[in-house]
Amino acid sequence: MSVNVNTVYSKERLLRFTKFVLAGKKPLWILMGICTLIVYSCFAVVEILGDADSTIWLCLILITLLDIIYLVFYLVVPRFTVNKAKNLDMTVSFEFTEENIRIHAQNELIKEEMTVKYATVTKVARMDNDVYLYSGPHQAFIVDISELSGKDITYIRSLLEKSVPQKKFKW
């Protein structure tokens, strides 16, 4: 048995994947917030003690600018990079078989075919009707399962569950 799925890598779908990746970095965002609060608290103590001079204020402004740049880097820059992505508006056809996944990707810039063994899928995550099949820490195939029947979804899930560790399988 095999299941065929077609996915178009639209701008919205790629941005949704970027948001999913950023949401996975919640510990980093929490740590950044805590560190920022600690630094601002130290500056407040220095100000209360009356020891603040122009150098201290300059450091506070610099730290605030770094926080803003960090947020812009993670929230705004992906929107620009998605617009220039080579895989934008690419149609990707997946064929899930017992042995492997056959992938055919095509748009005006790329025409590629590959076969991916289930053992190379390191992580599986699902968000709404998209399933992300990670083949590296920052590389994933996006599979649109919205048009599939429940039987086909169950079949694909069972194939992936056999090879991906339970800890890395979030369906």
N, C-alpha and C positions, 0 to 999 in steps of 0.2 A: 504494500500500500504506500502511496505517496500523497502528499498534500502540497498544492501549489498556492502561493500567496504573492500578490503584487503590491508593492508599496511605492508611493511617490514621495520623495524627499522634498516636501514643500518647505517654504520658509517657516510656516507655523509649526510644522512637525519638528524641524531642526531646533527652533527656539524652545519648544516644549522639552526636547531632550536636554538642552543646555540648562533649563530651569531645574530639571530632574537632577542633573549632576551637581548643580549649586546647592540644591536642597540637601543633598547627601553630605555636604560639608558643614552641617550645623555645628559640630564640635569646634571647628575652626572659627566660625562666626561668633560663637559663645566665648571662646578664649580671647578673641580680638576685643569683644565688648568688655570683658572683665579687665583685660590689660589697660584698655583706654580709661575705664573708670578708676583704676588704681593710679594711673599717671595723673589724671585730672585731680584726684584727691590729694596727691602729693603737692601739686601746684597750688591747690586751695590752702593747704597747711602752710606752705611757704608764704602765701599772700597774707594769711591771718597773722603769722608771726612778724610780718612787716619786712621780710628779707627779700622780697621780689624786686628785681631790677629789670632793665630792658632785655638782658640776656635770657632771663627766665621767661619773659613774655614772648620773646622770639622763638624759644624752644616750644612753648605751648602752641603757638601759631603753626609752627612746622609740623608738629605731631597731628594737629587737627587737619592740616592739608594732606598729610600722608594717609590719614583715615579716609578722607574724601576721595583721594586718588585711588585707593584700594577698592572702595565701593564702586567707583566709576569703572575701574578695570574689570570687575567681575559682573557688573550689572548692565553696563552700556556697551562695552566693546564687543561682546558676543553678537549683538544685533548688527554691527557693521561687518563682522567677519562672516556671518551667515549670508549676508548679501553678496559676498565675493567668493563663497565656497564653491569648489568645483563640483560638488555633488548636489548643488541646488537644482531642484526640478528633475532630478534623476529618477528614472523608473527602475526599481530593483525587483526582480522576480526571484522568489525563493521556492525551491522544491525540497521538501523535507521527506527523506526516505529513512529506512531503518539504519543504513550505513553512514549517511552523511547529509549535509545540506549543500545543494547545488545553487549557486547564486549567479545571476546574470544581471549586470548593471549597465544602464545605457542612458546617456543624454548627449547633448551636442559636443561635449568635450571628452567624454569617457565612454568607452565600450569595453567591458571587461567581463570575463567569466571565470569563476573559481569554484572549487569544491572545498568545503570546510568540514573537517571531521568533528564530531560532537566533543571529543576530548579536548579540542582547542578552545571551546567555549568555556570561559573561566567564571562567568557570572551571568545570571539571568534576572531581569527585573521587569515588572509590568507596571505601566501607568495608563490607566483608562484602556483604550483600545490599542495601545502600542506595547510591544514586547521588545526589550533591549537585550540583544545577545552580545555580550562583551567578549572580544577576542584579545584584549589587552587592557591595561589600566585606564586608558582614555579613548579606546576605540570600541565602537559598538555598531552592530547592524540593527536597524530599526525595522521591525516587522509589524505591519498593520493587520490586526486580526478581526477588525470590525465586520468584514464580509464573510467570515468563516462560520460554519455551523458548529454547534456545541461538540459534536463528535470529532470534528477536525481539530478543534482547540484542545480537546482532551488528548488526542493522539500526539500533537506537537508537544504538549506539556509532558507527557509520559516519556517521549524520546529525550527531552532535555533533562528531566529529573534523573534519568539513569546515569548521566555523565557529569552533571554539575553538583558539587558538594551542597548539602542541604543548607549550610550556613550562607552560601552565595546564591541561593535560589529564592527569590522573592516574587512570587506570582500573585 
